[in-house]
Amino acid sequence: MKAIDLSGKKALITGSSRGIGRATANFLAEAGAEVTIHYKNNVQAAVEAGQEIEARGGKYLLVQADLASKKDVERMVSRCLEVWGAIDILVNNGGIWTYGEMGSMSEETWRETMAINLDGVFYTTNAVVPVMKKNGRGWIVNVASTAAIRGEAYHSHYAASKGALVALTKSLAVELAPFNILVNCVAPGWVETEMNTEVFSDAEFKERIRQSIPLKRIPDPEDVAGPILFLVSELARHITGETLNVNGGAVLIGG
């Protein structure tokens, strides 16, 4: 079996100070990539994420940015290029998940979700693609959600933003194929991350979620980071435009 080797690759992972992004940063670094850890507010978590990589002998860069700000994102990308000289891998992971009941949801709640979950992906991808085109190679992975496939009551704004990422992935896969840039998506279901700490504090609710998953387990962030690592490796060199559902069989689609 061919081992995954990302030696010499430069990766930018948004939202990588915690959760799926942090696990992905660790996996890519262990495979040899030099990783940019992006964070918005929690500098301590970002420092700790970097220290984890350094402890394993990897190289990393910390960059703060508000994904809802085009100026911030462009500064982040410029900093990556200043230090690494290239961006070979982009993982659009940063995002938020908030409650919003249609009929009483504020415009601010809707706009905030779209600004971070969708506009942030646009700003980052739009800034990185010219670099990948120039280098003649690239890998982009968008982190969507099971909500993009089946919807999610009281989180329609989140589901809409993630559904857009699935459509964006398919569109860019065709558009960027002539430049040898692969664009794929992972759609996790429930994951044991800080984003879900509050809802999982209800032990009865958490158990209901676990029982609803055919594999009867709520995955760790590493269970999603593994598929991302696969998609940015040579093992996936003939896969583009795909959405890989990582949900333990909770949502089954396709023919």
Backbone hydrogen bonds, N-H to C=O, Kabsch-Sander energy under -0.5 kcal/mol:
donor,donor_aa,acceptor,acceptor_aa,energy
5,D,3,A,-0.6
6,L,31,A,-3.1
8,G,32,G,-1.0
9,K,6,L,-2.4
11,A,34,E,-2.9
12,L,89,I,-2.7
13,I,36,T,-1.9
14,T,12,L,-0.5
14,T,91,V,-2.3
16,S,13,I,-0.6
16,S,38,H,-1.7
21,G,15,G,-0.5
21,G,18,R,-0.7
22,R,18,R,-1.5
23,A,19,G,-2.2
24,T,20,I,-2.4
25,A,21,G,-2.4
26,N,22,R,-2.0
27,F,23,A,-2.3
28,L,24,T,-2.8
29,A,25,A,-2.2
30,E,26,N,-2.5
31,A,27,F,-1.3
32,G,29,A,-1.6
33,A,28,L,-2.4
34,E,9,K,-2.8
35,V,33,A,-0.5
35,V,59,K,-2.2
36,T,11,A,-2.9
37,I,35,V,-0.6
37,I,61,L,-3.4
38,H,13,I,-1.5
38,H,36,T,-0.7
39,Y,63,V,-1.8
43,V,41,N,-1.7
46,A,42,N,-1.7
47,V,43,V,-2.6
48,E,44,Q,-2.3
49,A,45,A,-2.1
50,G,46,A,-2.3
51,Q,47,V,-2.4
52,E,48,E,-1.8
53,I,49,A,-1.6
54,E,50,G,-2.7
55,A,51,Q,-2.4
56,R,52,E,-0.8
56,R,53,I,-0.9
57,G,54,E,-1.9
58,G,53,I,-2.6
61,L,35,V,-1.9
63,V,37,I,-2.4
65,A,39,Y,-2.2
67,L,65,A,-0.7
69,S,66,D,-2.4
70,K,68,A,-0.6
73,V,69,S,-2.5
74,E,70,K,-2.5
75,R,71,K,-2.0
76,M,72,D,-2.4
77,V,73,V,-2.6
78,S,74,E,-2.3
79,R,75,R,-2.3
80,C,76,M,-2.0
81,L,77,V,-2.3
82,E,78,S,-2.2
83,V,79,R,-2.0
84,W,80,C,-3.5
85,G,80,C,-0.7
85,G,81,L,-0.9
88,D,10,K,-2.0
89,I,10,K,-2.3
90,L,139,W,-2.8
91,V,12,L,-2.7
92,N,90,L,-0.6
92,N,141,V,-2.3
93,N,91,V,-1.5
100,G,154,Y,-2.9
102,M,100,G,-0.6
104,S,101,E,-2.2
105,M,101,E,-1.3
110,W,106,S,-1.9
111,R,107,E,-3.1
112,E,108,E,-2.4
113,T,109,T,-1.8
114,M,110,W,-2.2
115,A,111,R,-2.8
116,I,112,E,-2.0
117,N,113,T,-2.7
118,L,114,M,-1.5
119,D,114,M,-3.0
120,G,115,A,-1.0
122,F,118,L,-2.2
123,Y,119,D,-3.2
124,T,120,G,-2.2
125,T,121,V,-2.8
126,N,122,F,-2.9
127,A,123,Y,-1.4
128,V,124,T,-1.8
129,V,125,T,-2.7
131,V,128,V,-0.8
132,M,128,V,-1.9
133,K,129,V,-2.9
134,K,130,P,-2.0
135,N,131,V,-1.7
136,G,132,M,-1.2
137,R,132,M,-1.6
138,G,180,N,-1.5
139,W,88,D,-2.2
140,I,182,L,-3.0
141,V,90,L,-2.7
142,N,184,N,-2.5
143,V,92,N,-2.4
144,A,142,N,-0.8
144,A,186,V,-3.0
146,T,188,P,-2.7
148,A,145,S,-1.6
149,I,146,T,-1.5
150,R,146,T,-2.2
151,G,147,A,-1.7
155,H,152,E,-1.9
156,S,100,G,-0.6
159,A,155,H,-2.7
160,A,156,S,-2.6
161,S,157,H,-1.9
162,K,158,Y,-2.2
163,G,159,A,-2.6
164,A,160,A,-1.8
165,L,161,S,-0.9
166,V,162,K,-1.3
167,A,163,G,-1.7
168,L,164,A,-2.7
169,T,165,L,-2.5
170,K,166,V,-1.8
171,S,167,A,-2.2
172,L,168,L,-2.8
173,A,169,T,-2.0
174,V,170,K,-1.3
175,E,171,S,-2.0
176,L,172,L,-2.9
177,A,173,A,-0.8
179,F,176,L,-1.6
180,N,177,A,-2.1
181,I,176,L,-1.6
182,L,138,G,-2.6
182,L,180,N,-0.6
184,N,140,I,-2.7
185,C,242,E,-2.3
186,V,142,N,-2.2
187,A,244,L,-2.6
189,G,246,V,-1.6
192,E,219,P,-3.1
193,T,191,V,-1.9
196,N,193,T,-1.3
197,T,194,E,-1.3
200,F,196,N,-2.5
201,S,197,T,-0.6
201,S,198,E,-0.9
202,D,199,V,-1.1
203,A,201,S,-1.1
206,K,202,D,-2.6
207,E,203,A,-2.1
208,R,204,E,-1.9
209,I,205,F,-2.2
210,R,206,K,-2.4
211,Q,207,E,-2.5
212,S,208,R,-1.3
213,I,209,I,-0.6
213,I,210,R,-1.1
215,L,248,G,-1.2
216,K,213,I,-2.7
223,D,220,D,-1.6
224,V,221,P,-1.5
225,A,221,P,-2.2
226,G,222,E,-2.0
228,I,224,V,-1.5
229,L,225,A,-2.6
230,F,226,G,-2.2
231,L,227,P,-2.2
232,V,228,I,-1.3
233,S,230,F,-1.6
236,A,233,S,-1.5
237,R,234,E,-1.5
239,I,236,A,-1.9
240,T,238,H,-0.5
241,G,183,V,-3.6
244,L,185,C,-3.1
244,L,242,E,-0.6
245,N,243,T,-0.7
246,V,187,A,-1.8
247,N,245,N,-0.6
250,A,247,N,-1.4
253,I,251,V,-0.5
